[in-house]
Amino acid sequence: MNNAINSPVIVALDNMTKDASLALADQLDPALCRLKVGKELYTRCGPEIVKALHQRQFEVFLDLKFHDIPNTTAQAVLAAAELGVWMVNVHASAGLEAMSLAKQRLLDRDFDTLLIAVTVLTSMDNEALMRTGITDGLDAQVSRLAQLTKQAGLDGVVCSAQEAKTLKALCGQDFKLITPGIRLLDDNADDQKRICTPKQALNDGSDYLVIGRSITQAADPSAKLQLILQSL
Ligand SMILES: O=C(O)c1cc(=O)[nH]c(=O)n1[C@@H]1O[C@H](COP(=O)(O)O)[C@@H](O)[C@H]1O
């Protein structure tokens, strides 16, 4: 593993077959980014894809967003840690007990895998959230779930960079903020609602930038990653 990496960029390997993902990984430098394996790629390829990326010296964020009863959530997190991934996530709305138990099971086994929780998906705006029955506002829900995540002892949350300033003030500098919905000014927003540029995200307190289509669908993904890193 490449523990010396200090790039904030995590490239999301979505919309790709196993071969295409590995071909892209071979174009990227593990010193310049980490890689995210999400539901699509993991469902297609299973643990083998994580192994193949580890063999290429990449640190992997396994983004399976576990959301289940406490025992099931905690055991799934443990199984992810056993794969040797750098970071894994759950949904904060699984609740305090599920998050606390997951963290405890990692500690009991001496795993230092980062465990983070998704607050409100960056594809949602206030109106979409209201339709799920949360009526006191998106910012309130993000803050509430971040505080619950911190109380459970997790390492940080996934949120929009638009909430980064507020959450750093609320949860402290050490509480990691992982922010998807990152777009350069001339990128397409696609299905993301709460977007931010890489530079603004870092300025406002994001620790890690999750970037998918902006890099993976570029004509030259490696050059686009370089461009993003230079913009920081
Ligand atoms: O947990 C995540 O990574 C995640 C949480 C969230 O709120 N929003 C979000 O977009 N993501 C993931 O981040 C990636 C963003 O991809 P792009 O929109 O293509 O940059 C996707 O793989 C999403 O699954």
The ligand as an SDF file (V2000), in Angstrom:
LIG
                    3D

 24 25  0  0  0  0  0  0  0  0999 V2000
  -20.5690    7.7680   -1.1810 O   0  0  0  0  0  0  0  0  0  0  0  0
  -20.2830    8.2900   -2.2690 C   0  0  0  0  0  0  0  0  0  0  0  0
  -19.1900    8.1280   -2.7760 O   0  0  0  0  0  0  0  0  0  0  0  0
  -21.2600    9.2250   -2.8570 C   0  0  0  0  0  0  0  0  0  0  0  0
  -22.1030    9.8680   -1.9800 C   0  0  0  0  0  0  0  0  0  0  0  0
  -22.8920   10.9470   -2.4100 C   0  0  0  0  0  0  0  0  0  0  0  0
  -23.6080   11.5930   -1.6410 O   0  0  0  0  0  0  0  0  0  0  0  0
  -22.8310   11.2890   -3.7230 N   0  0  0  0  0  0  0  0  0  0  0  0
  -22.0640   10.6260   -4.6360 C   0  0  0  0  0  0  0  0  0  0  0  0
  -22.0510   11.0260   -5.8140 O   0  0  0  0  0  0  0  0  0  0  0  0
  -21.3110    9.5520   -4.2180 N   0  0  0  0  0  0  0  0  0  0  0  0
  -20.5250    8.7750   -5.2100 C   0  0  0  0  0  0  0  0  0  0  0  0
  -19.5200    9.6340   -5.7750 O   0  0  0  0  0  0  0  0  0  0  0  0
  -19.3770    9.3800   -7.1640 C   0  0  0  0  0  0  0  0  0  0  0  0
  -19.5980   10.6650   -7.9130 C   0  0  0  0  0  0  0  0  0  0  0  0
  -19.4220   10.4520   -9.2860 O   0  0  0  0  0  0  0  0  0  0  0  0
  -19.4750   11.6350  -10.3410 P   0  0  0  0  0  0  0  0  0  0  0  0
  -20.7750   12.3540  -10.1580 O   0  0  0  0  0  0  0  0  0  0  0  0
  -19.4030   10.9260  -11.6570 O   0  0  0  0  0  0  0  0  0  0  0  0
  -18.2910   12.5170  -10.0640 O   0  0  0  0  0  0  0  0  0  0  0  0
  -20.3440    8.2650   -7.5240 C   0  0  0  0  0  0  0  0  0  0  0  0
  -19.6070    7.0520   -7.5340 O   0  0  0  0  0  0  0  0  0  0  0  0
  -21.3450    8.2400   -6.3890 C   0  0  0  0  0  0  0  0  0  0  0  0
  -21.8060    6.9300   -6.1240 O   0  0  0  0  0  0  0  0  0  0  0  0
  1  2  2  0
  2  3  1  0
  2  4  1  0
  4  5  2  0
  4 11  1  0
  5  6  1  0
  6  7  2  0
  6  8  1  0
  8  9  1  0
  9 10  2  0
  9 11  1  0
 11 12  1  0
 12 13  1  0
 12 23  1  0
 13 14  1  0
 14 15  1  0
 14 21  1  0
 15 16  1  0
 16 17  1  0
 17 18  2  0
 17 19  1  0
 17 20  1  0
 21 22  1  0
 21 23  1  0
 23 24  1  0
M  END
$$$$
